């Protein structure tokens, strides 16, 4: 089967991850702009990061046969540095217009502060201006209230629920998000709150409409193979191939294709790669022989 992981922070991952993801059937990924763990102190640090996820990382991904897209936004945590956040806001429209950008995100609340609210709203307005979907990061603390509040704010700004993907859902938030017409994404965290087993139960309960599975793999304990692993567990538990296809591929495509920048034809016939090609004078190789070819179905290891 083919999969899309619509939330994965590849800048924090290794080439081994790319290879394993490609072998497991992941054909396309979305890298949301996020918090790097180390707080940034300058506008230039954001600029370089955004440049990397619209430039270098799509190149790196392509070298392993995976099509790469990203979302652009100021994360909620760093929105609390108001003077810097104001400067970052000036950068966003520039990057939001780049070719591989499929949403404004991930934005929303962390601690639900006044500053977070201010920059969340400003970025919703930006999404409206550039006509892009919105990826919402729901808070890990006080999740239920934070999620409801995020949807309230989106509605105050007149956002069509079909244009917003609410991420990091769990059993507590799923019903409200689906009932209100949003895309409900679930991040599969290994050995914690939202694991693959619980995801199987969510799909059994709610079906596959508007439900999206992602890994949100980053620099912390996470698993870039969470989407294919969850898909396999769903199949093993009697969930239909069609429902697995919807939750692990098609819904993400339908949600983010609304940007006009993500199409199946980008990877349908395999992503062609040539490791002898350079980006800004750099390659992913360290003295190895460059490989070229097309990553296709035949490379996928079915298990
Ligand atoms: Zn994330």
Boltz pocket constraint, residues with backbone or C-beta under 6 A from the ligand:
constraints:
  - pocket:
      binder: B
      contacts: [[A, 7], [A, 9], [A, 32], [A, 34], [A, 106], [A, 216]]
      max_distance: 6.0
